[in-house]
Amino acid sequence: MKRPLAYITAPWHGAAAENTEQAARYCRAVYEAGYAPICPMLFLPLYLHDPVPQEHKDGIGMSRDLLRRSRVLVVCGHIVTEEMKNDIAVAQRLGITATTLEGILTVKGQGKR
């Protein structure tokens, strides 16, 4: 079964370990709903150094490219940051469906997390 790509965006803040754990939980829920989750938060920090301006810019570019290839943008969490607003705007401009994690789970018949 080929799974459609689902780009995960969320309010990443706090410690890196907490962000990684939360990202993995979001990805697992999206996977269980039938999608192939794409979450740059899980892998870009492994080799890019965000404080280096060029690497920060490259990370944004790579993330945008992954979003462009996705079928759906999944907005996770209960607050919306500026980065998330940018992801939503890019998805809207490209005609990519944007929904919440709860929306994905409800549509796929998963009910609750």
C-alpha atoms as one frame of an Amber mdcrd trajectory, in Angstrom:
protein
   0.000   0.000   0.000   1.420   3.351  -1.010   0.829   5.951   1.688   0.344
   9.628   0.806   2.961  11.954   2.305   1.803  14.047   5.253   4.004  16.954
   6.376   3.930  17.530  10.140   4.104  21.052  11.555   3.858  21.915  15.244
   4.950  24.556  17.767   8.487  23.288  18.316   9.779  24.934  21.473  11.568
  23.812  24.568  14.285  21.200  24.836  15.384  19.274  21.760  14.634  15.940
  23.450  11.057  17.034  24.215  10.548  18.224  20.632  11.872  14.930  19.288
   9.597  12.869  21.526   6.550  14.953  20.608   7.403  14.805  16.894   7.704
  11.025  17.085   4.260  10.803  18.751   2.702  12.994  16.061   4.366  10.940
  13.321   3.158   7.678  14.854  -0.432   8.931  14.997  -0.276  10.100  11.365
   1.292   6.793  10.309  -1.475   4.853  12.073  -4.011   6.996  10.188  -2.589
   5.685   6.895  -0.094   8.363   5.881   3.678   8.494   5.482   4.675  11.246
   7.925   7.363  13.763   6.990   8.739  15.710   9.943  11.926  17.737   9.396
  12.154  18.324  13.171  13.124  14.675  13.562  16.124  14.702  11.250  17.327
  18.168  10.199  18.749  19.028  13.648  20.922  15.905  13.407  23.151  17.491
  10.777  22.218  21.169  10.419  23.297  23.830  12.918  20.408  26.278  13.115
  22.515  29.116  14.617  24.598  29.173  11.395  22.631  31.515   9.074  23.277
  29.563   5.865  22.355  26.255   7.482  19.195  27.800   8.948  18.272  29.029
   5.451  19.080  25.626   3.926  16.889  23.904   6.526  13.963  26.141   5.643
  14.491  25.405   1.951  14.664  21.645   2.468  11.565  21.733   4.655   9.639
  23.713   2.031  10.651  21.222  -0.650   9.327  18.356   1.479   6.085  20.254
   2.080   5.677  20.772  -1.690   5.914  17.007  -2.215   3.312  16.216   0.443
  -0.355  15.518  -0.118  -1.446  17.030   3.186  -0.152  19.402   5.875  -0.970
  18.207   9.386  -1.056  20.996  11.969  -0.368  19.598  15.438  -0.559  21.171
  18.866  -2.851  23.743  20.416  -1.049  26.961  19.469   0.011  28.229  16.057
   3.471  29.799  15.749   4.746  32.064  12.978   6.622  29.126  11.425   3.399
  27.126  11.391   1.521  30.053   9.824   4.178  30.105   7.090   3.718  26.358
   6.489  -0.052  26.847   6.275   0.356  29.747   3.827   2.721  27.739   1.601
   0.313  24.785   1.606  -2.606  27.058   0.737  -0.676  28.686  -2.100   0.240
  25.262  -3.506  -3.241  23.781  -3.126  -2.144  21.300  -0.454  -4.840  20.330
   2.011  -4.162  21.530   5.551  -5.856  19.900   8.514  -5.286  19.237  12.177
  -4.081  15.974  13.673  -7.540  15.556  15.210  -9.059  16.034  11.743  -6.855
  13.336  10.223  -7.684  10.914  13.021 -11.407  11.596  12.824 -11.553  11.225
   9.034  -9.566   8.003   9.165 -11.883   6.621  11.828  -9.288   6.645  14.557
 -11.417   8.734  16.914  -9.096   9.689  19.733  -5.336   9.732  20.078
